Every structure is written in C-alpha cells, then in structure tokens.
Amino acid sequence: VSASHICAIGYSMGGFGVYQLASHEPKLFDVAVPIAGYVLGTLEAENSAYQPPQPLATEVMTKFLSDRAKRLSLVHNLLVVHSAIDNVS
C-alpha cells in the first residue's frame, strides 16, 4: 500500500469491522475510529433492552479482549466514539 496515511473508520457494524481489522493488522493503520461499534460479546445485563444471554456474552467479550486488546493497543491512534442509548436518534 502506498498511501501516506491509512485510516479505518466505521459506524455500528462498520465499527465492529474496524475493531476486527485493527486487531488483526494493527501496524497497517495510522488511525482506527470505531463509531458506535462493538466487539464480540457484551457486559450488558440480560434484562437490558439488548437482552444478551448472560453470563455467556460476558465470557465472549472477556475472551475477545484477552485475545485482542494488546494488539489493538498497537494501533498508532485508536479513537473510540460511543455513548449511552438515547431516546432521540
């Protein structure tokens, strides 16, 4: 690749893709920006709006972070944009 800067930016499922790509090839990207993205699994409670199967969803997230967090830390600039659920958008 001959670009002067390589950026990965994605919203929602695209943010999921940013996490996946950046964790596989962290040195490839100058900046990675997942917006409202997610990783595998969640810490959300079973009685939340999302209703994930707990404790399995927590175990999946813990494994993902255990396997990938160190590699994500190698991305030169990782800007994570997220917020709590709102009732407006």
Sequence and secondary structure as in RCSB ss.txt:
>XXXX:A:sequence
VSASHICAIGYSMGGFGVYQLASHEPKLFDVAVPIAGYVLGTLEAENSAYQPPQPLATEVMTKFLSDRAKRLSLV
HNLLVVHSAIDNVS
>XXXX:A:secstr
   S  EEEEETHHHHHHHHHHHH GGG SEEEEES   SS    TTSSS   TTHHHHHHHHHHHHHHHHHTTS
SEE  B     S  
